[in-house]
């Protein structure tokens, strides 16, 4: 099938603007609801939870989500969407796979399979007012997606009867075959044929494993036609629900991509091409009665990393190409560790009409992003244009379900991944059209000289330009194999990464660096600090020319390097002729609860050390407290970023302290007594971080003061690896106001 779509300009993507003649009003984030808050009484907070598929109920004032871990559906009260409240869970007698809602009833697909060869399941009807299961109907197999017709007359369930991925390397066919199950609803919303589900046979249709169709997702249009994706079969089927007959079917086809990263090498490089990728669509949603959109996640043989708009007759009307990949790169959400597999992995998709704007929302599972696209109405009516509107951070890890509530201007995202030990939890994130909530993203990259967005992530330090208040610099840490200095333009919102320079030596990129700090010298050069790690890398302080070439390399004296433990250099700043370097946590020779501030005089070459007393952990989840940045305030005053390693509601310490080295001289190395710097709190940044109305990040990593006195801070997104992927870039205001808060 011919690809008729055209990628939007990444300069436009980076600025977060719509390309339509009439711009669509953007969405702002109102809130985030951790699913563990809905755990039954007596359950431990660390109990694993899931929010997979989400639906709206009670005129958009209630959310209903599936939680396979609890074998229940959960309810969340969003009468005030800025303050969602737990409303309890309802057990459904198995693993809920999907949910649709009509009036007071929730229709839930429940998997009860004991094995792959004997799949089983049922559909339950739940009265949301009484929180009771009032009907249970067999569906003759293992249900996946559930869809309700717009007129409330039909209910369709994709019966996947999924394959065993450990059998024959997961290759299909693997009996038994899947099918489409459907029910007719009466005027009260009850299933008329509960005892005799209608079965639509889908075998013999696909070119790939025709004997083993595996329906993945279903959506129903206003004509009571169901579109069904057969993901593993790379096929699409349209079924008339009135007759339960197949009325059309066709291959989902292939797509070829240019300007993508298909190599897992810890470096973002949109320079590769992929040919003839099977789309293998997952979620599907009707746009109108004649068109639908698929999220092409892929399975074991494909995935075209984007979305496609089809007519129900089988024509490809639009294909996003590499747009979603470039969006993720621009927003710092690109999952480099998935480059060799399916990249951003578009999995969820839904459509909503907001005012006169028909919008498509595409969930990028591995990038933790939702791409918003405008179904543009052209004068001729013949062109199918889907213009980029906005990228929405999903607020969690693994966005799966998306539901729109246009009557309230809301978009709701369910994030399914939950790992308490890794610092992130399953949650539901709510956006609203307009400026009422937090406006995101806060930092993006623009297109570089090669015409693709500058790859970035894991920002770990900030520095200011000596004369231009609109220019800052940042570095990335060792999540990436390359060490880069990024130039930021902070004159607009969001802030923009406008260029990058790679740190090189003798014309080659310097390897095995873990940059955690940067400071800019008056002559335009930089000093950067690379964190050491015993038996892996040596601590280094590099003097880098404006070109990115290393001019000088300093190693820590053996008296210091030999004392290092797991956590090393975390920030660097230049005050006069002296470099000051913050060490994150205690080393072997430090008293418990203290960390080092190392100093190095560039003129004399001497080294010194001061002690810094760390705050005790205050998070209810425990953890540790350490330093992550040091910044000169002038006149011998230094700002220190001190933080704990907890995020979300458990975050407690994200603070900026001031210390003075004017009257507390550093001790020589090896001295028995090391002077302790007196610290004064000047800003608790926790409140600033929470203004994003999302999952509070644990890593407040960068801080600097621009040449006009404006204070900026940035968080480290861990390269979207077991993290939400969000980078918060904060303007904390003029330094005199920040200092006035102490």
FIVEXNU-352123 format. One record per residue (C-alpha): residue in one letter; x, y, z. Coordinates in pm, whole numbers, plus 50000, padded with zeros to 5 digits. Example, Ala and Ser with C-alpha at 12.3 -4.5 7.8 and 13.67 -1.06 7.14 Angstrom:
<rs>
a512304955050780/s513674989450714/
</rs>
This chain:
<rs>
x500005000050000/x501285034449913/x502215057350203/x500245089350142/x501205106950466/x503865133450504/x505895139850819/x505255172950989/x508145197251029/x510095189651343/x510695226451392/x506945228351439/x506965197651664/x509665212651880/x507765244951930/x504665225452028/x502455243651779/x499665231151557/x500275232451183/x496605238051106/x495465271650978/x493245273351284/x495405261951577/x493865236951817/x493775247952178/x496395227652366/x495885205752673/x497315211853020/x497835186253293/x495415187653584/x496345158153802/x497795123553850/x496205095954058/x498415067254188/x496475034754162/x497815021754492/x495655047954664/x492675026854557/x493954994954720/x491484977454952/x491874984155321/x494674964255476/x496704960255155/x500334971455167/x501095003554977/x503774985154780/x501284959754644/x501544958754266/x498644975054086/x497734980953722/x495675006453534/x495414992253185/x492175001453008/x490175031353129/x486625043053054/x484495072153170/x481185068853353/x478435089453513/x478585118153266/x482355120053286/x482565123653663/x483825088353725/x486635067353576/x486605029453560/x489855010753495/x490964974453475/x493464960953728/x494634926253627/x496834922453935/x493864926454171/x491444908253936/x489184938353971/x488014970353816/x488685002454002/x486685034354029/x488085069654056/x485915099654139/x486795128753907/x483925151953992/x486835175754049/x489335163353788/x492115183553949/x491655163054266/x490745127054177/x489675105154467/x489735067954529/x486265052154490/x487045015654550/x487504983554354/x485134955954245/x486334920054206/x485334903953876/x486404867653921/x489444867253694/x491814889253499/x489974919553355/x491264927553008/x489034956152896/x486054976953002/x483334997752839/x480645017653016/x477055026452932/x474995045053190/x475425028553529/x476764996353383/x480354985953318/x480964957453074/x484174939253156/x486004912252962/x487434886953208/x490114861153125/x489844828853323/x492094807253104/x493994779253277/x496214772852974/x496864784852620/x495214754252471/x492074757452682/x491264794552682/x488194806352866/x486554838052979/x483374857253025/x481864891653013/x480534905553339/x478104934053381/x478814955453686/x476324979253843/x478555008853923/x476145023354178/x475914991854388/x479444980054296/x478114945254229/x478394920653941/x474834915653814/x475444893553508/x478064869553378/x478074857153019/x480424831852859/x482314843752551/x483734810252437/x487364819552478/x489894844252619/x488604880052581/x490794909852507/x489224942452388/x485594952052462/x483684978452264/x480184992952292/x478325006951991/x477565044352002/x473815037252015/x474285012952305/x472734984152111/x475734961352055/x478714949452251/x481664933452072/x484574914552229/x487804904952056/x488474868952164/x492214866352116/x493014831452243/x496574843552255/x499564822552159/x502184807452386/x505304828452319/x507514800652456/x506154775252208/x507874773851870/x509344808451945/x505834822451948/x505184816751579/x501544811951481/x499424792251399/x498714779051746/x495244765051801/x492624773351911/x491724802051681/x490294834651806/x487004850351700/x484714880251752/x482014876252015/x479034899852029/x475954906452237/x472774925852180/x471694949652458/x468144957652555/x466844992152646/x467994987253006/x471544978852905/x471294941652982/x472554915052742/x469674899152551/x471704869052441/x473794863252752/x473264825552729/x474024823752357/x476814847152255/x477004854651884/x480244842051726/x481814856051409/x484364832351259/x487524850451146/x489494820851012/x490534818250648/x490884855850601/x494474865850667/x497424857150447/x499454850750762/x498324820550963/x494734821150830/x493784792051056/x494754811351369/x493314846651378/x494244864851699/x491914894751736/x493544922151942/x491274952551948/x487784962251838/x485944995051779/x482375001551661/x481125029951439/x477715046551413/x476585020951156/x477074992351403/x480114980251215/x483004966351416/x486574969951297/x488834942851439/x492634942051430/x494334908251398/x497714920151519/x499834888751475/x498134882151139/x498734918051020/x495124919150911/x492004940450956/x488404928350949/x485134947750934/x482074930151077/x478404939851052/x477094934151405/x473454932251301/x474214900751103/x477474891051278/x478984886750930/x482324898050788/x481684925350531/x485284933450443/x488834923750531/x492344931750409/x495994931350503/x497214959850722/x500114962250481/x503584975750533/x505305008850584/x508865020450517/x510605045850738/x513495069850695/x515205090450962/x514835066151252/x517165050051504/x517135012251470/x520345003951658/x520664999152033/x523995016552100/x523235041652379/x523205069652124/x520245086751957/x520845089451584/x517925093951344/x519915083651039/x518665048850957/x515935034450736/x513605004950778/x511894988950481/x508554971350446/x507664968550812/x504464949550876/x502194973451061/x500774946851294/x498234971051445/x497164969551808/x494514994951910/x492005008151659/x489395035851675/x486825048151427/x487275084551325/x483875085351156/x481635059350991/x484055054650703/x487575059150846/x489505044651137/x493005048451281/x495365021051401/x498315022051641/x500975000751476/x502764986151776/x503854954351606/x504394920151755/x507114895651667/x507594904451300/x506684940851260/x505534973651403/x505895004951192/x506405028551490/x503485050851392/x499785052351316/x497755047351000/x494365059750886/x492395035150671/x489095037050493/x486835008050573/x487284996750214/x491004991450281/x492645022550136/x495515038150327/x494505074650365/x497385086050589/x500475071050746/x502515089651007/x505845075750894/x508555085151145/x506605113851306/x506075097051641/x509755087351665/x510825123051598/x508295136451844/x509765114452117/x513315125752034/x512335162452037/x510705159052379/x513585139052530/x511345108352558/x513015086252302/x513535050752442/x517035043852307/x517085009252464/x514184999852233/x515765012651910/x516554977951780/x513044965551851/x509944986751797/x511065021351903/x508335041652066/x505795013252021/x502475030251947/x499935008752128/x496865028952224/x494745051552009/x491435069552049/x489505097751887/x487605126752042/x485805157251910/x486585188952106/x484435217351983/x484795215951606/x488135197851619/x488325160551562/x491475148851738/x493415116351732/x495375106052045/x498165080551992/x499775064052295/x503515056352267/x504015028352517/x507815028952541/x508195066752516/x505535074352779/x503975099952548/x500645107352383/x500805123652042/x497805145751959/x496865150451593/x494205171651425/x491935156451161/x492005186650931/x488945193950723/x490185205150380/x488205225650132/x488235198249871/x487285171650120/x489625147949939/x492805152950138/x493365134050458/x495565155450679/x496435147751037/x498485176751167/x500525174651483/x499075194451773/x500955185352089/x502915158852275/x501535150052619/x503805132652873/x501765103152995/x502725109853357/x503695073853420/x505325043553260/x503635023052990/x500575042752874/x497975017452767/x494435031052783/x493275065352665/x489795079352698/x488445113352595/x485655131752775/x484955160252530/x481965173352727/x484425183053003/x487405189652777/x489325160652933/x491775134252816/x492615105853055/x495655082953029/x496115049853212/x499745040153279/x500005003053355/x503594997253473/x504144995453847/x507464989654026/x507565003854376/x511184992954423/x512215012254111/x510385043854214/x507415045053979/x503815034354017/x500855027453795/x498705058453768/x495985077353585/x496855111553442/x494265137753351/x494665166153099/x492225193753020/x491995215452713/x492975251052803/x495485267153037/x494005256853371/x496715231453458/x500445226653405/x501585234153051/x503895207452911/x506495200452784/x508855224752956/x511865217552735/x512225203852380/x514845202352106/x514665217751761/x515885203451433/x519635201451396/x521615208051075/x520655173550944/x516955182250954/x516025159551244/x515555169051609/x518585169751835/x518685138152045/x518835144152419/x517895131052760/x519295124253108/x520255160653165/x522485161053470/x523925195853507/x523265232253411/x525485262353351/x524895298353243/x526395318752962/x528495346753109/x526845374952911/x523675362652738/x520805355952984/x518855336452723/x521565309852684/x522265280952920/x524255248752883/x523515213152994/x525225179252984/x523965143452974/x525105114953195/x526315079753118/x522915066553018/x524205075652673/x527545064452529/x528185099452398/x529065129552614/x527445161552487/x527165197952584/x523765211652487/x522975248352425/x519585259352558/x517575289652451/x515415299252748/x513895330352594/x510755311352494/x508495285852657/x509115257252632/x512875261552659/x514625248552347/x517775228352295/x519115245951986/x522495229151939/x524865203452082/x528595197352077/x530235163852138/x533185162252375/x536175149952175/x539885143452218/x542265141151924/x539265142951695/x537455113151850/x534525112652096/x535675107652452/x534315074752584/x533355062152929/x532315095653070/x529515101053318/x528995138553307/x527225151153617/x528235187653624/x529175216853400/x530315252453454/x531075278853191/x534275299453207/x534335336453110/x536315328452792/x533545305952657/x535185273052752/x533735247952998/x534755226753293/x532835194053324/x532855167753598/x532635130653517/x531515108653803/x533825079953879/x532795045253978/x535165020754148/x536464994153909/x534545009553620/x535685045253555/x538005070853707/x536705104653823/x537685131753575/x537515169453550/x537825181353192/x538525215753052/x536605217152723/x537075243252452/x534045259552284/x534555235051996/x534045205352230/x537745195852219/x539295185952552/x542095210352636/x543035196352976/x542195166353189/x542425165253567/x542255134153779/x541505134754149/x544515130454375/x544915094754498/x544115106754850/x540595114554724/x540025088554453/x540995060654690/x538205070654930/x535445069054671/x532435046754720/x529515040954483/x528385077254451/x530915102154317/x531225136754163/x527855153354109/x528365189854024/x531035215553944/x531235253453955/x533875280153906/x534285308154161/x537195331054080/x540195308654018/x538775279054210/x536725249554099/x534305235254356/x533045199854307/x530165184054501/x530335147254598/x526925130854616/x527245110054933/x529725099855202/x533005083855101/x535045060055313/x536715087255521/x533565108155577/x531545107155898/x528085092455852/x525655118455720/x528325140555559/x529575145655204/x532585163355057/x532905196454876/x536195193754688/x538075224954576/x540865229354322/x542745261754264/x543505264553894/x546425288453947/x548275270154225/x547095234954144/x546275228754511/x543405206954629/x541235211254936/x538145197155098/x535245208755312/x532525188255479/x528825192655414/x526205179255654/x523375161555477/x519765163155589/x518415131055736/x515905112155515/x512325123955569/x510435103255313/x507935078055452/x509595053555212/x513045059055361/x515865061155109/x518975082755112/x519835119655078/x522705133454870/x524025162754668/x523365167054298/x524545202054200/x526775231054307/x526535266154163/x528435298054233/x526355327254357/x529345350854359/x531395365154646/x532335330754771/x528725319354814/x527675285954665/x524225271054605/x523935233754675/x521135211154551/x520315184654810/x517755157754734/x516485123754836/x516125094854593/x512335092854616/x509725103954365/x505965107754345/x504145112354676/x507205097854857/x509445126754751/x510405147855054/x513745165655007/x514385186654695/x516145217154838/x518605244554757/x520985255055033/x523525283055042/x527015278755188/x529885303255204/x533535294655147/x534715330055225/x535185323955595/x535525285955602/x538825276655445/x539185242255291/x541405216955466/x544415202255293/x544095166555179/x544775142055458/x543985166955734/x542545151656050/x539885178656083/x537795190155790/x535815222555831/x532055218955801/x530285244455582/x527345261755744/x524275258355525/x521145279755496/x517975268855317/x517095292555036/x514475272854841/x512395241654887/x511915230854526/x509465202954604/x506505226254567/x507845238454231/x508195202754105/x504685193954219/x503235222554018/x503595200153713/x500615180153851/x502305147453766/x504595121653919/x507195141654112/x510655132653974/x513315121254218/x516315135554035/x516585173154068/x520005174653900/x520835208753751/x520855244353884/x522295276653752/x521915314353768/x521675332053431/x523595364153367/x520455384653443/x520055367453782/x517275343053687/x517535309353860/x516875277953654/x516715241253752/x516315208853557/x515525172453636/x517175141053499/x514755117653318/x517005086653331/x516805083052954/x513205070252977/x514475037953131/x512165026653411/x511065062853452/x508305085453324/x510755101853085/x509635136953175/x512175164753209/x510995193953419/x512725226853342/x512005252653612/x512305290353611/x512555297553983/x512615335253942/x515175362654012/x518005353554247/x517215382254484/x513705368454533/x515005333154579/x517475344954842/x514765365655008/x512905333455088/x515605320855324/
</rs>
